[in-house]
Amino acid sequence: QEEGPAGRDENHRPHLSFKQKLKNQEAVEESCLTLHCELSKPGVEVEWRRDAQLLKEGEKYQMKREGRVAEMLISNVALADAGEYSCFVANTFGSVSYNGNITVVKPGQPAIFEIYVARADCSPTTGNKDSFILKEGQFVEVLDSVHPDRWLVKTKPTKTNPARQGWLCPAYLEKKRKVWVLF
């Protein structure tokens, strides 16, 4: 059900909808994967499910809410983690959920990654511990591009610096090429 004026249906009851839905994703075995959904309003309880089974927070699944955005990190992805994941919300007027399929590939299987380069230096001013500094010309791999205003990226390691991972505004990046990678 799509959201009408002021988030109400034809009977003027408040209802829930998603501004951004789950998408299908691919993960490499033993990596981490973050699922995102954005709700039409903050403060609504969210349940995460896999193949209709309720998932509980713990070592495997870490769940986070910031305003209208709900995220779930799947740690140490295994082949058994493949399946249909749902972001489920409900209130007194009904419930709604959106699904995304997760495919898990074994290391050694080819996967496609898009390589980007920083157009300019990026020095986040916010206190977000997941953000990091990126220098112009530095190459990154985009791990998650669900959010239009922030992407999860991983830097390429150099002789002097190890690979780092964090959130970055995509306006700083320019697409260079797609790369087939064997893990």
Residue pairs with C-beta under 8 A, 6 or more apart in sequence:
1 9
1 15
1 17
1 94
1 96
2 17
3 15
3 17
3 40
4 10
7 14
7 15
7 17
7 40
7 41
8 14
8 15
9 15
9 93
13 93
14 41
14 91
14 93
15 91
15 93
15 94
16 39
16 40
16 41
16 44
16 89
16 90
16 91
16 93
16 94
16 95
16 96
17 39
17 40
17 96
18 37
18 38
18 39
18 40
18 87
18 96
18 98
19 38
19 39
19 40
19 68
20 36
20 37
20 38
20 146
20 147
21 37
21 87
21 98
21 100
22 35
22 36
22 37
22 85
22 86
22 87
22 98
22 99
22 100
23 100
23 146
24 100
24 101
24 102
24 103
25 33
25 35
25 100
25 101
25 102
25 103
25 144
26 102
26 103
26 104
26 105
26 111
27 33
27 74
27 77
27 81
27 102
27 103
27 104
27 105
28 77
28 104
28 105
28 106
28 107
28 111
28 183
29 77
29 78
29 79
29 104
29 105
29 106
29 107
30 76
30 77
30 78
30 107
31 76
31 77
32 73
32 74
32 75
32 76
32 77
33 73
33 74
33 77
33 102
34 71
34 72
34 73
34 74
34 144
34 152
35 48
35 71
35 72
35 74
35 85
35 87
35 100
35 102
36 69
36 70
36 71
36 144
36 146
36 147
37 46
37 69
37 70
37 87
37 98
38 68
38 69
38 70
38 147
39 46
39 68
39 69
39 70
39 89
40 68
41 68
42 67
42 68
44 89
44 91
45 89
45 90
46 63
46 65
46 70
46 87
46 88
46 89
47 54
47 55
47 87
47 88
47 89
48 54
48 55
48 61
48 63
48 70
48 72
48 85
48 86
48 87
48 88
49 55
49 85
49 86
49 88
49 97
50 81
50 83
50 84
50 85
50 86
51 83
51 84
52 86
55 61
55 72
57 63
59 75
60 74
60 75
60 76
61 72
61 73
61 74
61 75
62 72
62 73
62 75
63 70
63 71
63 72
63 73
64 70
64 71
64 72
64 73
65 71
69 147
70 87
72 85
72 87
74 81
74 102
77 104
78 104
79 104
79 106
81 102
81 104
82 102
82 103
82 104
83 101
83 102
84 99
84 100
84 101
84 102
85 99
85 100
85 101
85 102
86 97
86 98
86 99
86 100
87 97
87 98
88 95
88 96
88 97
89 95
89 96
89 97
90 96
105 111
105 183
106 183
107 183
108 182
108 183
109 182
109 183
110 180
110 181
110 182
111 180
111 181
111 183
112 178
112 179
112 180
112 181
113 141
113 142
113 178
113 179
113 181
114 141
114 142
114 175
114 177
114 178
114 179
115 139
115 140
115 141
115 175
115 176
115 177
115 178
115 179
116 139
116 140
116 141
116 142
116 153
116 173
116 174
116 175
116 176
117 137
117 138
117 139
117 140
117 173
117 174
117 176
118 134
118 135
118 136
118 137
118 138
118 139
118 140
118 172
118 173
118 174
119 136
119 172
119 173
119 174
120 136
120 172
121 133
121 134
121 135
121 136
122 133
122 134
122 168
122 169
122 172
123 133
124 131
124 132
124 133
124 168
128 167
130 166
130 167
131 166
131 167
131 168
132 164
132 166
132 168
134 140
134 153
134 155
134 168
134 172
138 155
138 156
139 155
139 156
139 176
140 153
140 154
140 155
140 156
140 168
140 173
141 153
141 154
141 156
142 151
142 152
142 153
142 173
143 151
143 152
143 153
143 154
143 165
144 151
144 152
145 151
145 152
145 170
148 170
149 169
149 170
150 167
150 168
150 169
150 170
151 167
151 168
151 169
151 170
151 173
152 165
152 166
152 167
153 165
153 166
153 167
153 168
153 173
154 163
154 164
154 165
155 161
155 163
155 164
155 165
156 163
157 163
